[in-house]
């Protein structure tokens, strides 16, 4: 069973997102360069063809970036919900938040929470605004942690 510590939700890395933004800026600058070259050498179709290719690549990267930004917004929202939930459990159980781990990356009905050596099943209301902890037993005690 895989459990996630509080630090997992705090230390999310968005390197791939920033790399794609850098790549988009590079393609945008290439579009600008080939546009200027096309305007300077209208009789040479090589620059027009390169401009068309990079405009199409730019449109494709723009669509991918838009989708990725939407996914990141959802992920950040779920991370914020999970950190707030874990803080709430730590406060209710009177333990440090570092001793709380969960087996899901977003709020889910019947997920398992580990507080020190105790396991709890979480039951949420319909709106995910309140929860109830029920003692649970884990069948397979072999647990790995994602930090």
N, C-alpha and C positions, 0 to 999 in steps of 0.2 A: 504494500500500500504506500502511496506517495503522499507525503504531507508537505505543506508549504509554511515556512516561518514568516513572521511579520517582516523580517528584513527582505524577503523575496519581493513583497509588494512595494516596499519603499525604494529599492535599488533597481528598478527596471531600467534597462538600457535601450535607447532608441538610436543606436548607431546606424542601423540600416536605413532609417528614415532620413537622417542627416546626409548619408551617402547618396541617397536618391535625389535629395534636394541639390546637392553639389553637382551631380550628373545632369540634372535638369538645367542648372545654370550654365554648365559647359555647353550643352546642346543649344541653349538660347543664344549664347555668345557666338557659336558657330553659325547659327541661322543669320545673325546680324552681319557677321563677316562675309558670308557668301552672298547675302543680299547686296551689300556694298560692292562686292566684286562683280556681281551680275549687272549692277547699274553702271559700273565703269567699263565693262566689256560686254556690251549687249550682243555683239555678233558671235561671241564664244558661248556655245550652248552648254559647255561643261559646268559653268557656274550656275546656270539655271537648273540643271539636273541635280546638282549637289544641293542647291537651295530647296528644291522640292523634296528630296530625300530627307533632309534634316528637319523640314517643317513637319513631314509625316512622323518622323521619330519623335519630335517634340510633342505633337498631338497625342501620340501613344503614351509617352512618359507622363504627360499631363493627366490623362485618364487614370493611369496607374497611381499617380501621386494622390489624386482626389480620393480614390478608393482607399488608399493606405491612410490618409488623414482621417477618414471616417472610421476606419478600424481602430486607429490610435485613440480617437476621442471616446469610443466605446470602451476600449481597454482601460484608459485612464479613469473613466467613470466607475468601472467595476473595481479597479484598484482602490479608489477612494472609498467605495462602499465596504470593501473587505477590510481595509485598515480601520475604519470606524467601527465595524462589527467586532474586530479582534480587540480593539481598545475597550469596547463595551463589555466583552466577556472578561477581559483581564480585570477591569474595575469591579465587576460583579463578583468575581471569584477571589478578589483581593490578592492577585498575583501580578508580577511584572509581565508586560505585554510580550516580552521575549520568550516566555514559557508557554505561549499559546500558539498552536499550529492547527491548520485546517487541511482537509483533503480535496479542496476545490479552489479554483482561482476566481470564481464569482459566487455570489449568494445563490444557493440552491436548497430546495426542500430536502430534508433528510441527510444533509451533509454531516460529516463527522468532525468533531473538534477535539483536540487533545490538549488538556491542561495538566502540566506536569506528567504524571503517570495515569491520569484518569481520562476516559473517553466518554464523549457525550454526543448524542444524536440531536441535531438542531431541527426544530419544527417551527416554521415561520407562519405568520398569519397570511391572508390573501394578498396584502399590499407590501409584504416584506418590511413592515415598520416595527414589528415586535417579534420576539422569538421565545421559545421555551427549550430548555436543555433537559434531555432525558439521558440517564446513565446508559451506557452501551458497552458491549463486550466485543472485542475485535477477534475475529476467527484466526487470522494469520498475524501473529505479533511481529513479523518481519516488516519493519518500516524504514523507508528511505526518506530523506529530507531534502527539499530543494531550498537553497538559500539565496 
